């Protein structure tokens, strides 16, 4: 009986050792970034697309977050999701534009290292989708999303 118990202990110990070393070599799973697409101008131009945002309008959006721009490459902006008001709670968000010049054309110039507030609905971001995070804008997001 003692020999059987010793064999069982060795078997369990080997299994634990294998499990620890197997997971040590396996990189942790990385969640895919949330991808949002910036909507094209629907003909109204910036005057209609970029109307002043208020809490009632902001509540209609299913995604709202504060993020820091980590990279900008043409029509692709990558942000780190710092604080989520509503939506996915992803650690990385990628904003894709289908018209590369659109960001500068409508005054939406993102700078790596700066923090922005962004909102979207059904994966679509309005043309005037984000502004630099300020105390006033954070307060508006807090009111809109009950934070």
C-alpha positions as CSV (number, residue, x, y, z in Angstrom):
1,X,0.0,0.0,0.0
2,X,2.8,2.5,0.8
3,X,4.3,1.9,-2.6
4,X,0.9,2.6,-4.3
5,X,0.6,5.8,-2.3
6,X,4.1,6.9,-3.3
7,X,3.4,6.2,-6.9
8,X,0.2,8.3,-6.7
9,X,2.0,11.2,-5.2
10,X,4.7,11.0,-7.9
11,X,2.0,10.9,-10.6
12,X,0.1,13.9,-9.2
13,X,3.3,15.8,-8.7
14,X,4.4,15.2,-12.3
15,X,1.0,16.4,-13.5
16,X,1.2,19.6,-11.5
17,X,4.8,20.2,-12.7
18,X,3.7,19.6,-16.3
19,X,0.8,22.0,-15.9
20,X,2.9,24.7,-14.4
21,X,5.6,24.5,-17.1
22,X,3.1,24.1,-19.9
23,X,1.3,27.3,-19.0
24,X,4.6,29.2,-18.4
25,X,5.6,28.8,-22.1
26,X,2.2,29.7,-23.4
27,X,1.7,33.4,-23.9
28,X,-1.5,34.9,-22.4
29,X,-4.4,35.3,-24.7
30,X,-4.6,38.8,-26.1
31,X,-8.1,40.2,-26.7
32,X,-8.7,41.5,-30.2
33,X,-9.1,45.2,-30.4
34,X,-12.5,46.8,-30.8
35,X,-12.7,48.1,-34.3
36,X,-14.8,51.2,-35.0
37,X,-15.3,52.7,-38.4
38,X,-15.7,56.5,-38.9
39,X,-18.8,57.3,-41.0
40,X,-18.4,59.1,-44.3
41,X,-19.8,62.6,-44.8
42,X,-23.4,62.1,-45.7
43,X,-23.6,65.4,-47.6
44,X,-24.4,67.8,-44.7
45,X,-20.7,68.6,-44.1
46,X,-19.2,69.5,-40.8
47,X,-21.9,72.0,-39.9
48,X,-24.6,69.3,-39.5
49,X,-22.3,66.4,-38.6
50,X,-20.5,68.3,-35.9
51,X,-23.3,70.0,-34.0
52,X,-22.7,70.7,-30.3
53,X,-22.9,67.5,-28.3
54,X,-25.3,67.3,-25.3
55,X,-26.1,64.6,-22.7
56,X,-29.4,63.6,-24.4
57,X,-27.7,63.1,-27.7
58,X,-24.7,61.3,-26.2
59,X,-27.0,58.8,-24.4
60,X,-28.1,57.4,-27.8
61,X,-24.7,56.0,-28.4
62,X,-23.9,52.4,-27.4
63,X,-20.1,52.9,-27.1
64,X,-18.4,55.7,-25.2
65,X,-14.9,55.8,-23.7
66,X,-11.9,57.8,-22.9
67,X,-8.7,56.6,-24.5
68,X,-5.1,57.6,-25.1
69,X,-3.9,57.6,-28.7
70,X,-1.0,55.1,-28.9
71,X,-0.4,55.2,-32.7
72,X,-1.6,57.0,-35.7
73,X,-1.0,55.5,-39.1
74,X,-2.7,57.2,-42.0
75,X,-6.4,56.5,-41.6
76,X,-6.0,54.2,-38.6
77,X,-5.8,55.4,-35.0
78,X,-5.1,53.1,-32.2
79,X,-6.2,54.0,-28.7
80,X,-5.8,52.4,-25.3
81,X,-9.2,52.2,-23.6
82,X,-8.6,54.0,-20.3
83,X,-12.1,54.5,-19.0
84,X,-15.4,53.0,-20.4
85,X,-18.6,54.9,-20.0
86,X,-20.6,52.4,-22.1
87,X,-19.8,49.5,-24.3
88,X,-17.1,46.9,-24.9
89,X,-14.6,47.7,-22.1
90,X,-11.8,46.7,-24.6
91,X,-8.2,47.5,-23.7
92,X,-7.4,48.5,-27.3
93,X,-9.7,50.4,-29.8
94,X,-8.9,50.9,-33.4
95,X,-10.6,53.7,-35.3
96,X,-10.6,53.2,-39.1
97,X,-11.4,55.8,-41.6
98,X,-12.3,55.0,-45.1
99,X,-11.2,58.4,-46.4
100,X,-7.7,59.2,-45.2
101,X,-7.9,62.9,-45.4
102,X,-11.2,63.1,-43.5
103,X,-9.5,63.4,-40.1
104,X,-7.8,66.6,-40.8
105,X,-10.6,67.9,-43.0
106,X,-13.0,68.0,-40.2
107,X,-10.6,69.1,-37.5
108,X,-10.2,65.7,-35.9
109,X,-6.5,65.7,-35.6
110,X,-5.3,63.0,-33.2
111,X,-1.9,63.2,-31.6
112,X,-0.1,60.1,-30.1
113,X,0.0,60.4,-26.3
114,X,-3.0,62.6,-26.0
115,X,-6.3,61.5,-24.4
116,X,-9.6,61.7,-26.2
117,X,-13.3,61.0,-25.5
118,X,-15.0,59.0,-28.3
119,X,-18.5,57.8,-28.9
120,X,-20.1,55.3,-31.4
121,X,-23.2,53.4,-32.2
122,X,-23.3,50.0,-33.9
123,X,-19.6,50.1,-34.6
124,X,-20.0,53.4,-36.5
125,X,-18.4,56.6,-35.2
126,X,-19.8,60.0,-36.4
127,X,-17.5,62.3,-38.3
128,X,-17.0,64.5,-35.2
129,X,-16.5,61.5,-33.0
130,X,-13.9,62.6,-30.5
131,X,-12.4,65.5,-28.8
132,X,-9.5,66.0,-26.4
133,X,-10.5,64.9,-22.9
134,X,-11.2,68.0,-20.8
135,X,-12.9,68.3,-17.4
136,X,-15.9,69.9,-19.1
137,X,-16.3,67.1,-21.6
138,X,-15.7,64.4,-19.0
139,X,-18.5,66.0,-17.0
140,X,-20.8,65.8,-20.0
141,X,-20.0,62.1,-20.4
142,X,-20.6,61.6,-16.6
143,X,-24.0,63.2,-16.9
144,X,-24.9,61.3,-20.0
145,X,-23.9,57.9,-18.7
146,X,-24.7,58.3,-15.0
147,X,-21.1,58.1,-13.7
